Amino acid sequence: MTTKLSPAQMAWRAAQDIADGAYVNLGIGFPEMVARFQPPGREAIFHTENGILGFGEAPAPGSEDWDLINAGKKAVTIKPGTAFFHHADSFAMVRGGHLDVAILGAYEVAETGDLANWSTGPRGVPAVGGAMDLVHGARRVAVITDHVTKDGKPKLVERCSLPLTGVGCVTRIYSSLAVIDIAEGHFVLRDKLPSLSLEELQALTGARLHLDGPVADLIVPEV
């Protein structure tokens, strides 16, 4: 298979689209890395469902305070202005539309914007968790995901086969091969790896890729 972006590189690319001062929730897994890559001159305010707003980057190994963790049980640091609050208040922020962006992982994304990110069968994650609230509470929902599964099947599909987290909620996908918007029920290709032809990318995608202008080269640093 063509060389693909690493999880950190996907997170770097997603970070470039976050506006200065945006309130952002990062899902468990690949999305958590986004906090490492804020562009110079911009500062996002990160929110986590377990009740922290405005936390800092991960601490150095060995200096963790395990009373300070995000929803993925990863250690975080605090900064001047960091706020702590009840779990219920955290979800009130989500449901009240106070988050600008939620960036989540995915098992499948449909061309209609439907998202499945919580179950892969009997041994999968047993419940949807806070993602169900995030996909309908945040003003914009983006996904970071490998373009295909470990056995090479498309994760970007016409219709999801797994239980849904939300319907028509995703607007942009940062995959290991491309950046794709979802507009009017279609995948719209924005960026792709320069080493990958449109035909090769289409063969790895489970629904038609649409074009509405030039496709940029997806070039990211070694991070």
C-alpha positions as CSV (number, residue, x, y, z in Angstrom):
1,M,0.0,0.0,0.0
2,T,1.1,3.6,-0.6
3,T,2.9,5.2,2.2
4,K,0.4,6.8,4.6
5,L,0.4,9.4,7.3
6,S,1.2,8.4,10.9
7,P,-1.4,9.2,13.6
8,A,0.7,12.2,14.7
9,Q,0.8,13.5,11.2
10,M,-3.0,13.2,10.8
11,A,-3.3,15.1,14.2
12,W,-0.9,17.8,13.0
13,R,-3.0,18.3,9.8
14,A,-6.2,18.6,11.8
15,A,-4.6,21.1,14.2
16,Q,-4.0,23.5,11.3
17,D,-7.7,24.1,10.9
18,I,-8.5,25.0,14.5
19,A,-9.1,28.7,14.9
20,D,-7.4,30.8,17.6
21,G,-9.5,30.8,20.8
22,A,-11.7,27.9,19.7
23,Y,-13.2,25.6,22.3
24,V,-12.3,22.1,21.3
25,N,-13.0,18.5,22.6
26,L,-10.6,15.8,21.5
27,G,-11.8,12.2,21.4
28,I,-9.9,9.3,22.8
29,G,-7.0,7.8,20.7
30,F,-5.6,9.6,17.6
31,P,-7.5,12.9,18.3
32,E,-5.8,13.4,21.6
33,M,-2.5,14.1,19.8
34,V,-4.0,17.3,18.2
35,A,-3.2,19.2,21.4
36,R,0.5,18.8,20.7
37,F,0.4,20.7,17.4
38,Q,-1.2,24.1,17.8
39,P,0.1,26.4,15.1
40,P,2.3,29.3,16.3
41,G,0.3,32.3,17.3
42,R,-2.9,30.3,17.9
43,E,-4.2,28.8,21.1
44,A,-7.2,26.5,21.4
45,I,-9.0,25.9,24.7
46,F,-9.3,22.2,25.2
47,H,-12.3,20.6,27.0
48,T,-12.7,17.1,28.4
49,E,-15.9,15.4,29.4
50,N,-14.6,14.5,32.9
51,G,-14.5,18.2,33.8
52,I,-11.5,20.3,32.8
53,L,-11.3,23.3,30.5
54,G,-8.1,24.9,29.3
55,F,-5.7,22.1,30.2
56,G,-2.1,22.0,28.9
57,E,0.0,19.4,27.1
58,A,1.0,16.0,28.5
59,P,3.5,16.1,31.4
60,A,7.0,14.7,31.0
61,P,7.2,10.9,31.7
62,G,7.6,10.4,35.4
63,S,6.1,13.7,36.4
64,E,2.4,12.8,36.0
65,D,-0.2,13.8,38.6
66,W,-2.8,11.1,38.2
67,D,-5.5,13.3,39.7
68,L,-5.2,15.3,36.5
69,I,-6.4,13.2,33.6
70,N,-8.5,13.6,30.5
71,A,-11.5,11.5,29.5
72,G,-9.1,8.9,28.0
73,K,-7.3,8.6,31.3
74,K,-4.2,10.3,30.0
75,A,-2.3,12.7,32.2
76,V,-2.5,16.4,31.5
77,T,-1.1,19.6,32.9
78,I,-2.8,22.7,34.1
79,K,-2.2,26.3,33.0
80,P,-3.2,29.7,34.4
81,G,-6.9,29.8,33.9
82,T,-7.6,26.1,33.8
83,A,-11.1,25.4,35.2
84,F,-12.4,22.3,36.9
85,F,-16.1,21.4,37.2
86,H,-18.7,18.7,37.7
87,H,-19.2,16.0,35.1
88,A,-22.8,17.2,34.7
89,D,-21.6,20.8,34.0
90,S,-19.2,19.5,31.4
91,F,-22.0,17.8,29.5
92,A,-24.2,20.9,29.9
93,M,-21.4,22.8,28.0
94,V,-21.5,20.1,25.3
95,R,-25.3,20.0,25.0
96,G,-25.6,23.7,25.2
97,G,-23.6,24.3,22.0
98,H,-20.6,25.9,23.7
99,L,-17.9,23.8,21.9
100,D,-16.7,25.0,18.5
101,V,-15.1,21.7,17.4
102,A,-15.2,18.1,18.4
103,I,-12.5,15.9,16.8
104,L,-13.2,12.2,17.1
105,G,-11.9,8.8,15.9
106,A,-14.0,6.5,13.7
107,Y,-14.6,2.9,12.7
108,E,-16.8,4.0,9.8
109,V,-17.9,7.3,8.3
110,A,-20.7,7.4,5.7
111,E,-20.8,9.9,2.7
112,T,-23.9,11.3,4.4
113,G,-21.9,12.3,7.5
114,D,-23.1,9.4,9.6
115,L,-20.5,8.3,12.2
116,A,-19.9,4.9,13.8
117,N,-17.1,5.1,16.4
118,W,-18.1,3.0,19.4
119,S,-18.7,-0.7,18.5
120,T,-17.0,-3.4,16.5
121,G,-19.0,-6.3,17.8
122,P,-19.1,-8.3,21.1
123,R,-15.5,-7.4,22.0
124,G,-15.8,-3.8,21.1
125,V,-16.3,-0.7,23.3
126,P,-19.5,-1.6,25.2
127,A,-21.2,1.8,25.1
128,V,-21.3,5.0,23.1
129,G,-20.2,7.2,26.0
130,G,-20.0,11.0,25.5
131,A,-19.5,10.9,21.8
132,M,-23.2,10.8,21.2
133,D,-23.5,14.2,22.9
134,L,-20.4,15.6,21.3
135,V,-21.5,14.9,17.7
136,H,-24.7,16.8,18.1
137,G,-23.6,19.5,20.6
138,A,-20.4,20.8,18.9
139,R,-20.7,23.3,16.1
140,R,-18.3,21.3,13.9
141,V,-17.4,17.6,14.0
142,A,-14.3,16.3,12.4
143,V,-12.8,12.8,12.3
144,I,-9.2,11.5,12.4
145,T,-8.9,7.9,11.1
146,D,-6.9,5.5,9.0
147,H,-8.4,5.4,5.5
148,V,-8.8,1.6,5.6
149,T,-9.1,-1.1,8.3
150,K,-6.2,-3.4,9.2
151,D,-7.4,-5.9,6.6
152,G,-7.7,-3.2,3.9
153,K,-11.4,-2.6,3.9
154,P,-12.6,1.0,3.4
155,K,-13.6,2.9,6.5
156,L,-15.2,5.7,4.4
157,V,-18.4,4.1,3.0
158,E,-21.8,4.7,1.4
159,R,-23.6,3.6,4.6
160,C,-22.3,2.5,8.0
161,S,-22.8,-1.1,8.9
162,L,-21.9,-0.6,12.6
163,P,-24.1,1.0,15.3
164,L,-24.3,4.8,14.7
165,T,-22.9,7.4,17.1
166,G,-24.7,10.2,15.2
167,V,-26.5,10.9,11.9
168,G,-25.3,13.5,9.4
169,C,-22.9,15.0,11.9
170,V,-19.4,14.8,10.4
171,T,-18.2,17.6,8.1
172,R,-14.5,16.8,7.6
173,I,-12.3,13.7,7.6
174,Y,-8.5,13.7,8.2
175,S,-7.5,10.3,7.0
176,S,-4.1,8.7,6.6
177,L,-4.3,9.3,2.8
178,A,-6.5,12.4,2.3
179,V,-8.5,15.3,3.7
180,I,-12.2,14.9,2.7
181,D,-15.2,17.1,3.3
182,I,-18.7,15.9,3.5
183,A,-21.1,18.2,1.7
184,E,-24.6,17.6,0.4
185,G,-24.4,13.9,1.1
186,H,-21.1,13.4,-0.8
187,F,-17.4,12.9,-0.1
188,V,-15.6,15.9,-1.5
189,L,-11.8,15.5,-1.9
190,R,-9.7,18.5,-0.7
191,D,-6.1,17.1,-0.2
192,K,-4.5,13.8,-1.0
193,L,-1.0,12.3,-0.7
194,P,0.9,13.4,-3.8
195,S,2.2,9.8,-4.3
196,L,-1.3,8.5,-4.6
197,S,-3.4,8.9,-7.8
198,L,-7.0,9.8,-7.7
199,E,-7.8,6.3,-9.1
200,E,-5.8,4.6,-6.4
201,L,-7.5,6.7,-3.6
202,Q,-10.9,5.9,-5.1
203,A,-10.2,2.2,-5.0
204,L,-9.5,2.4,-1.3
205,T,-12.7,4.4,-0.6
206,G,-16.1,2.8,-0.3
207,A,-18.1,5.6,-1.9
208,R,-17.5,8.0,-4.8
209,L,-15.1,10.9,-4.3
210,H,-16.4,14.1,-5.7
211,L,-14.3,17.1,-6.9
212,D,-15.3,20.7,-6.9
213,G,-12.0,22.3,-7.5
214,P,-8.2,21.7,-7.5
215,V,-7.0,19.0,-5.1
216,A,-4.1,20.1,-2.9
217,D,-1.1,17.9,-2.1
218,L,-1.3,16.6,1.4
219,I,2.1,17.4,2.7
220,V,2.9,17.3,6.5
221,P,6.1,17.5,8.5
222,E,7.9,14.6,10.2
223,V,6.3,14.9,13.7
